[in-house]
Amino acid sequence: MEVNIDALTFQERGLIPAIIQDVYSGKVLMLGYMNEQSLAKTIETKTTWFYSRSRKTLWNKGETSGNVQYVKQIQYDCDGDALLIQVEQVGVACHLGERSCFFRDLYMDETDGNRFTIIEDVYQLIKNRKEQPKESSYTNYLFREGLDKILKKVGEEASEVIIGAKNENKEELIYELSDLIYHALVLMVQQGVTIEDIKKELSKRYGKKEDGRGREKR
């Protein structure tokens, strides 16, 4: 694929902002700056390279920490003066040990919450319950009872989904589907399956080829 860097507009100091996004969750991980050289190395090595404005040198993300970002796609905006880079993040992106550099809230509408990452948030909550049990937690009750109990609940909730659909009751169906998804997430955590694993599998089935058509008809 031909790379046309001439389509980009670099700032006066020869830099362009690069937004780094998790290719699986869609979460924004960090913002860095690139010059033509670091962008070229990013494309060549398929890992992110940035220009440090303080040290005035190039640096490769994860070179010392091991938290490498494997580049999956690079896009630029309508004005050609900003990059959006989707990556597979190894470890954490933030030097403070957080998954994303954007982990502090300045404002959030408490009535709505963050619907964009809600599945990932619920998964993480379930995982935290497994690692740090709470006595009164229903999630921990399921983990204590073990795989057979979890599978039984998944089966029961699947049946409830069928009943909700047969009743043609949308609110009931939404409620039961949410229960099923929660118990499926518990099963995933219990079995060590991640959301990224599911997204990778779905990408294999439904991801786009270069011609824009899906790999499989389903």
C-alpha positions in Angstrom: 0.0 0.0 0.0 1.5 3.4 -1.0 2.0 5.8 1.8 1.4 9.5 0.9 3.0 11.6 3.6 2.7 14.6 1.4 -1.1 14.6 2.2 -0.2 15.6 5.8 0.3 19.1 7.2 2.9 19.2 9.9 3.0 22.1 12.4 5.6 24.8 12.4 8.0 22.6 14.4 7.5 19.8 11.9 5.2 17.9 14.2 1.7 16.3 13.9 -0.5 15.1 16.8 -1.2 11.4 16.9 -4.1 10.0 18.8 -3.5 6.4 19.8 -6.6 4.2 20.0 -7.1 0.6 21.2 -8.1 -1.3 18.1 -10.3 -3.7 20.1 -12.0 -1.6 22.7 -12.0 1.7 20.8 -10.6 3.4 23.9 -8.3 6.4 23.4 -5.0 5.4 25.0 -2.7 8.4 24.6 -1.8 11.5 22.6 1.7 11.9 21.2 3.5 13.9 18.5 5.3 12.6 15.4 7.6 14.2 12.9 8.1 12.8 9.4 11.0 10.6 10.6 9.1 9.0 13.5 6.0 8.5 11.3 8.2 6.8 8.7 9.7 4.5 11.4 6.2 3.8 12.7 5.1 2.6 9.3 8.3 0.7 8.7 8.4 -1.2 12.0 4.6 -1.4 12.6 5.2 -0.1 16.1 4.6 3.5 17.3 7.5 6.0 17.3 7.1 9.5 18.6 9.1 12.7 18.8 9.9 13.9 22.3 9.4 17.7 22.5 11.4 17.9 25.8 14.3 15.6 24.8 14.2 16.5 21.1 14.7 13.0 20.0 12.7 10.0 18.7 11.4 7.3 21.0 9.8 4.0 20.5 6.8 3.2 22.7 7.6 0.2 24.9 11.3 0.0 24.1 12.2 0.0 27.8 8.8 -0.8 29.4 7.8 -3.6 27.1 4.4 -1.9 26.6 4.7 -2.0 22.8 1.9 -0.7 20.5 1.5 -2.8 17.4 0.1 -0.6 14.6 -3.0 -1.9 12.8 -4.2 1.2 11.0 -3.2 4.8 10.5 -5.8 7.4 9.4 -5.6 11.2 9.0 -8.3 13.8 9.5 -10.1 16.0 6.8 -7.5 18.8 7.2 -4.5 16.4 7.1 -3.1 17.8 10.4 -3.9 15.0 12.9 -3.4 11.3 12.9 -5.6 8.5 14.4 -3.6 5.3 14.9 -5.2 2.1 16.0 -3.0 -0.3 17.8 -2.9 -3.5 19.7 -1.6 -2.4 23.1 0.7 -4.7 25.1 0.4 -3.9 28.8 -0.5 -0.4 29.6 -0.2 2.8 27.7 0.2 5.3 30.5 3.5 5.8 32.4 1.5 5.9 35.6 0.5 2.3 35.1 -3.0 2.9 33.8 -4.3 1.3 30.6 -5.1 4.7 29.1 -3.5 8.1 29.8 -7.1 9.4 29.9 -8.2 7.9 33.2 -9.1 11.1 35.2 -12.6 12.6 34.8 -13.0 16.4 34.5 -16.7 16.0 33.9 -19.2 13.1 33.4 -23.0 13.1 33.1 -23.8 10.9 36.0 -27.3 10.1 34.6 -25.8 8.4 31.5 -22.3 7.1 32.4 -19.9 5.8 29.8 -21.9 3.6 27.5 -19.0 3.3 25.0 -17.0 1.0 27.3 -19.7 -0.5 29.5 -19.1 -4.1 28.4 -15.4 -3.8 29.1 -16.2 -2.0 32.4 -18.6 -4.9 33.6 -16.0 -7.5 32.5 -13.3 -5.7 34.5 -15.6 -5.4 37.6 -16.3 -9.2 37.4 -12.6 -9.9 37.0 -11.9 -7.6 40.0 -14.4 -9.6 42.1 -12.7 -12.8 41.2 -9.3 -11.4 42.2 -10.5 -9.5 45.2 -13.6 -11.3 46.6 -16.4 -9.6 48.5 -18.4 -11.8 50.9 -21.8 -10.4 49.9 -21.1 -10.4 46.1 -23.4 -12.4 43.9 -20.5 -12.6 41.4 -18.3 -14.2 44.0 -21.1 -16.6 44.9 -21.0 -17.8 41.3 -17.2 -18.2 41.4 -17.4 -20.1 44.7 -20.0 -22.5 43.3 -17.8 -23.2 40.2 -18.2 -23.9 36.6 -21.3 -26.1 36.8 -23.3 -23.3 38.6 -22.2 -20.7 36.1 -23.1 -22.9 33.2 -26.5 -23.6 34.7 -27.1 -19.8 35.1 -26.1 -19.2 31.5 -28.6 -21.9 30.4 -31.4 -20.5 32.6 -30.8 -16.9 31.3 -30.8 -18.2 27.7 -34.2 -19.7 28.3 -35.5 -16.5 29.8 -34.3 -14.6 26.6 -36.3 -17.1 24.5 -39.4 -16.5 26.7 -39.0 -12.7 26.5 -38.8 -12.9 22.7 -41.8 -15.2 22.5 -43.8 -12.8 24.6 -42.9 -10.1 22.1 -42.1 -7.8 25.1 -39.2 -5.6 24.2 -38.5 -4.4 27.8 -38.5 -7.9 29.1 -36.2 -9.1 26.3 -33.7 -6.2 27.0 -33.7 -7.2 30.7 -33.1 -10.9 30.0 -30.5 -10.3 27.4 -28.6 -8.1 29.9 -28.8 -10.9 32.4 -27.5 -13.4 29.8 -24.6 -11.1 28.8 -23.6 -10.6 32.4 -23.5 -14.4 33.1 -21.7 -15.0 29.8 -19.0 -12.5 31.0 -18.7 -14.3 34.3 -18.1 -17.5 32.3 -15.5 -15.8 30.2 -13.6 -14.6 33.3 -13.9 -18.0 34.9 -12.4 -19.6 31.8 -9.8 -16.9 31.0 -11.5 -15.7 27.8 -11.1 -12.0 27.2 -13.3 -9.5 25.3 -10.3 -9.0 23.0 -10.4 -12.8 22.2 -14.1 -12.5 21.1 -13.4 -9.4 19.1 -10.5 -11.0 17.3 -12.6 -14.1 16.5 -15.5 -11.8 15.2 -12.9 -9.9 13.1 -11.8 -13.1 11.5 -15.4 -13.8 10.5 -16.7 -10.4 9.6 -13.7 -8.2 9.2 -13.3 -6.3 6.0 -10.8 -7.2 3.2 -9.0 -4.6 1.3 -11.9 -4.6 -1.2 -14.3 -3.6 1.6 -16.3 -6.8 1.5 -16.8 -9.1 4.5 -14.8 -12.3 4.7 -17.9 -14.4 5.2 -21.6 -14.2 4.5 -23.6 -14.8 7.7 
